[in-house]
Amino acid sequence: MDRKITLGITRDIFDADGNLDIPGPGLELLDEMPEIQYRKFDQFLPEITAEQIQACDMVISAAASWTERSVIGNDRLIALLYTGVGYDHIDVKALTDAGVLFCFAPDAVRRPMACTIITFLLALAMKLMAKDKITRQGRWSEQNDYHGEGLMGKTLGSIGVGNIGHEVFVLAQPFGMRLLGCDPYIKQADVDDVGVQLVDMDTLLSESDFVSISVPLNEETRHLVGERELRKMKSTAYLISTSRGPVVDETALIQALQEGWIQGAGIDVFEQEPVNPDNPILGMDNVVVSPHSLGHTDEYYKLAWTGKLRQAAQILRGEIPEALVNTEVLETPAFQRKFKKFQTP
């Protein structure tokens, strides 16, 4: 190629001081890729603008939204390399129409998000928040008032048994739990290795002691769990919500927690983010919460960063990158024109 490739990196990939907050090698890894010059975006904007990316061949991006306005008429950008897996904030059709590859990061989030779910499960089962509270408040005499719940023989159900849901069951193996899954896109043979029984959602809800949700947000899954589903759950059961806030009808969830339809919940995601400080959930003792970041571990950041650079390197070699979401883009004239310069004659 007769010129360097410009790799844009959105501002939210960096910390407040402008440093790439990644364990181990970070930007220095780009020194091993002399074909690439990188450009750090000056500011974070909720929606990527056409002006921000007009001089970029590829962009590594995290939380910013990508819309038709972002890419329409762009005849240079060939790839959006996204550091997560949930992409409800990204207009994939617009990227495809503009001839832009869209690659996500399933390998980076698999273990950290599965650990997030197991963390909630253990915290809820062991009454960790209540015991933390009475200890800090000097209520030592109440130490036996909050008995934890053993997991042996209990039932863990996962709505969604794909990349993350399957990994949850891998991590749950030592607990001696009965494992149920519900996923219309997964076959029984896909989960036999982890001892999961696939069932319909009503069965999963009514028989599980812990219900975890690992699905993407789309029109099929918006408010997938609402009043009807919450009323199906045991009054002693817990809900663990870590995918996207709107997958659960939050109004119904608040009612379920207040009225005792379920025993408690672990919540990493909310319908409105940042969450309103007046949200009733934040004042409930039977809920463990985190700000949509419990899975943001050093492991995640390292795998996400190196994965994005690997995808960039694959494109530079004229290869189709791994973890490509919009495979239909490969047939578009817009993409084929851009890709020619990366292919060896």
C-alpha positions in Angstrom: 0.0 0.0 0.0 1.3 3.5 -0.8 0.2 5.2 2.4 -0.3 4.4 6.1 -3.6 3.4 7.4 -5.2 5.6 10.0 -6.7 3.9 13.0 -9.1 6.1 15.0 -9.5 5.4 18.7 -12.5 6.9 20.5 -11.9 8.9 23.6 -13.7 6.5 26.0 -11.0 3.9 25.3 -8.7 6.1 27.4 -8.9 7.1 31.1 -9.5 10.6 32.4 -5.8 11.5 31.9 -5.7 10.3 28.3 -3.8 7.1 29.0 -4.8 3.7 27.6 -5.8 1.9 30.8 -4.9 -1.6 29.9 -2.7 -4.1 31.8 0.4 -5.0 29.9 1.3 -3.6 26.4 -1.1 -1.0 25.1 -0.3 1.6 22.4 3.2 0.2 22.1 1.7 -2.8 20.3 1.0 -0.5 17.4 4.8 -0.1 17.0 4.8 -3.6 15.7 2.3 -2.5 13.0 4.2 0.1 11.0 1.4 0.3 8.4 -0.8 1.9 11.0 -0.8 5.4 12.4 -3.3 6.0 15.2 -5.4 9.0 16.0 -7.0 9.5 19.4 -10.3 11.3 19.3 -10.2 14.6 21.2 -13.5 14.2 23.0 -16.2 11.7 23.6 -19.4 12.3 21.9 -22.5 10.2 22.5 -22.9 9.7 18.8 -20.0 9.4 16.4 -20.0 12.2 13.8 -19.0 12.1 10.2 -16.3 14.7 10.9 -14.7 12.5 13.6 -14.1 9.6 11.3 -13.7 11.2 7.9 -9.9 10.7 7.9 -10.0 7.2 9.4 -9.7 3.8 7.7 -10.7 1.9 10.8 -12.0 2.9 14.2 -11.8 1.2 17.6 -14.9 2.2 19.5 -16.7 1.4 22.8 -19.8 3.2 24.1 -20.5 5.8 21.4 -23.5 5.3 19.1 -23.1 4.8 15.4 -26.0 5.9 13.2 -26.6 6.5 9.5 -25.4 10.1 10.0 -22.1 8.8 11.2 -21.2 6.9 8.0 -23.4 8.1 5.1 -21.3 9.0 2.1 -18.1 7.8 3.8 -15.9 6.1 1.1 -12.9 5.6 3.2 -13.8 3.8 6.5 -13.6 0.1 6.1 -14.1 -1.2 9.6 -15.6 -0.5 13.0 -13.9 -2.6 15.6 -16.2 -2.6 18.6 -14.9 -3.6 22.0 -18.1 -5.1 23.4 -20.8 -7.5 22.3 -24.1 -5.8 22.9 -24.6 -3.5 19.9 -28.1 -2.1 20.2 -26.5 1.4 20.0 -25.0 0.7 16.6 -26.9 0.8 13.3 -25.5 -2.3 11.6 -27.6 -1.8 8.5 -26.1 1.7 8.0 -22.6 0.3 8.4 -23.4 -2.4 5.8 -24.9 0.0 3.4 -21.7 2.1 3.7 -19.5 -0.9 3.1 -18.1 -0.9 6.6 -17.1 -4.2 8.4 -18.5 -4.4 11.9 -16.6 -6.7 14.3 -17.4 -7.2 17.9 -15.6 -8.9 20.8 -17.2 -12.1 22.0 -13.9 -13.6 23.3 -13.2 -10.6 25.5 -16.5 -10.5 27.3 -17.2 -14.2 27.7 -15.3 -15.0 30.9 -15.6 -11.5 32.6 -19.4 -11.4 32.1 -19.9 -15.0 33.2 -17.9 -14.1 36.3 -20.2 -11.1 36.8 -23.2 -13.4 36.9 -21.6 -15.9 39.3 -20.5 -12.9 41.5 -24.1 -11.8 41.8 -25.3 -15.4 42.4 -22.9 -15.9 45.3 -23.5 -12.5 46.8 -27.2 -13.1 46.8 -27.1 -16.6 48.1 -24.7 -15.8 50.9 -26.6 -12.6 51.9 -23.3 -10.7 51.4 -24.8 -7.2 51.3 -26.9 -7.7 54.5 -23.8 -9.1 56.4 -21.6 -6.3 55.1 -24.2 -3.7 56.3 -24.6 -5.1 59.9 -20.8 -5.5 60.3 -20.2 -1.8 59.3 -23.0 -0.7 61.6 -21.7 -2.5 64.6 -24.7 -4.9 64.7 -22.5 -8.0 65.5 -25.2 -9.6 67.5 -27.3 -10.1 64.3 -24.7 -12.3 62.7 -26.9 -15.3 62.7 -30.0 -13.5 61.5 -29.1 -13.7 57.9 -28.5 -17.3 56.9 -26.9 -17.9 53.5 -28.3 -20.5 51.1 -26.2 -23.4 49.9 -26.1 -24.0 46.2 -26.0 -27.8 46.2 -29.2 -29.1 44.6 -30.5 -25.6 43.7 -31.5 -24.8 40.2 -29.7 -22.2 38.0 -31.6 -21.1 34.9 -30.2 -19.0 32.1 -32.3 -17.2 29.5 -29.9 -17.3 26.7 -27.2 -20.0 26.4 -24.9 -18.5 23.9 -21.4 -17.1 24.3 -21.9 -15.8 27.9 -24.7 -18.1 29.1 -22.7 -21.2 28.2 -19.7 -19.9 30.1 -21.8 -19.3 33.2 -22.6 -23.0 33.2 -18.9 -23.9 32.8 -18.2 -21.8 35.9 -21.1 -23.3 37.8 -19.9 -26.9 37.5 -18.4 -27.2 41.0 -21.6 -26.0 42.8 -23.6 -29.2 42.2 -26.6 -27.3 40.9 -29.3 -28.4 38.5 -28.8 -26.4 35.3 -31.6 -25.2 33.0 -31.3 -23.2 29.8 -33.8 -21.5 27.4 -32.6 -20.4 24.0 -34.4 -20.8 20.7 -31.1 -20.6 18.8 -29.3 -23.4 20.7 -29.7 -27.1 20.3 -29.5 -29.6 23.2 -26.3 -31.1 21.7 -24.7 -27.6 22.1 -25.0 -27.8 25.9 -24.7 -31.5 26.7 -21.0 -30.8 27.5 -22.0 -28.7 30.6 -25.0 -30.8 31.7 -27.6 -28.3 30.8 -31.2 -29.3 30.1 -33.0 -27.0 27.6 -36.5 -26.2 28.5 -39.2 -23.6 27.6 -39.1 -20.3 29.4 -42.1 -20.9 31.7 -40.5 -24.1 33.0 -37.2 -22.3 33.6 -38.9 -19.5 35.4 -41.0 -21.7 37.6 -38.3 -24.2 38.6 -35.2 -22.0 38.9 -33.8 -20.6 42.2 -31.6 -18.2 40.3 -32.6 -16.8 36.9 -29.9 -15.2 34.8 -30.4 -13.3 31.5 -27.8 -13.3 28.8 -29.4 -12.1 25.6 -28.8 -9.1 23.3 -31.2 -6.3 23.2 -33.4 -6.2 20.1 -37.1 -6.0 19.3 -37.4 -9.7 20.1 -36.0 -9.3 23.6 -37.2 -5.9 24.7 -39.1 -6.4 28.0 -38.6 -10.2 27.5 -39.0 -10.4 31.2 -42.0 -8.5 32.5 -44.9 -8.9 35.0 -46.0 -12.2 33.6 -42.6 -13.8 33.7 -41.7 -12.4 37.2 -45.0 -13.8 38.6 -44.0 -17.2 37.2 -40.8 -17.2 39.3 -40.6 -18.7 42.8 -41.1 -16.3 45.7 -37.7 -17.5 47.0 -35.9 -17.0 43.6 -33.5 -14.3 42.5 -33.2 -12.6 39.2 -29.8 -11.6 37.8 -29.8 -9.0 35.0 -26.6 -8.2 33.3 -27.2 -7.9 29.5 -29.2 -4.7 28.8 -31.6 -2.8 31.0 -34.6 -2.8 28.7 -34.6 -6.6 28.4 -36.4 -6.5 31.8 -39.5 -4.3 32.4 -38.1 -2.3 35.3 -41.5 -1.1 36.5 -42.6 -4.7 36.9 -39.3 -5.7 38.5 -39.7 -2.9 41.1 -43.2 -4.2 41.9 -42.0 -7.8 42.1 -39.2 -6.8 44.6 -41.5 -4.6 46.7 -44.4 -7.1 46.9 -42.3 -10.3 47.3 -43.0 -12.0 44.0 -39.3 -12.8 44.1 -36.7 -12.7 46.9 -34.1 -10.4 45.4 -32.0 -9.4 42.4 -28.6 -8.7 41.1 -28.6 -5.8 38.6 -25.8 -4.5 36.5 -28.0 -2.8 33.9 -30.9 -0.4 34.1 -33.6 0.9 31.6 -32.2 4.4 32.2 -28.5 4.8 32.3 -27.0 6.5 34.3 -29.6 5.3 36.7 -31.8 7.9 38.4 -30.6 8.3 42.0 -34.3 8.2 43.0 -34.8 4.8 41.4 -36.6 2.6 44.1 -34.2 -0.3 43.3 -31.3 1.6 44.9 -33.0 1.7 48.2 -33.8 -2.0 48.4 -31.9 -4.2 50.8 -32.7 -7.3 48.7 -30.9 -6.1 45.6 -27.2 -6.0 44.7 -26.4 -3.3 42.1 -23.5 -2.2 40.0 -23.2 0.6 37.4 -23.1 -1.5 34.2 -19.4 -2.2 34.7 -19.0 -5.3 37.0 -17.5 -7.2 34.0 -15.0 -4.4 33.3 -11.9 -6.3 34.5 -8.3 -6.1 33.5 -8.9 -9.4 31.7 -11.7 -7.9 29.6 -9.7 -4.8 28.7 -6.6 -6.7 27.7 -8.6 -9.2 25.5 -10.7 -6.5 24.0 -7.6 -4.4 23.0 -5.5 -7.2 21.6 -8.5 -8.6 19.8 -9.2 -5.3 18.0 -5.6 -5.0 17.0 -5.7 -8.6 15.7 -8.8 -7.8 13.6 -7.0 -4.7 12.2 -4.0 -6.8 11.3 -6.2 -9.4 9.5 -7.7 -6.6 7.4 -4.3 -5.2 6.6 -3.3 -8.7 5.3 -6.4 -8.7 3.0 -8.2 -11.2 5.2 -11.8 -11.2 6.4 -11.5 -10.5 10.1 -12.7 -12.7 12.9 -16.0 -11.9 14.8 -17.5 -10.2 11.8 -21.2 -9.4 12.5 -22.5 -8.1 9.2 -21.2 -10.8 6.8 -23.6 -9.5 4.2 -21.3 -6.5 3.8 -18.8 -8.6 1.9 -21.1 -8.7 -1.1 -21.6 -4.9 -1.3 -19.8 -2.9 -4.0 -18.9 -0.2 -1.5 -17.0 -2.7 0.7 -15.3 -4.4 -2.3 -14.0 -1.0 -3.6 -12.5 -0.2 -0.2 -11.0 -3.7 0.3 -9.1 -3.8 -3.0 -6.3 -1.7 -1.6 -5.7 -4.2 1.2 -5.5 -7.2 -1.1 -2.2 -8.3 -2.5 -2.2 -8.2 -6.3 
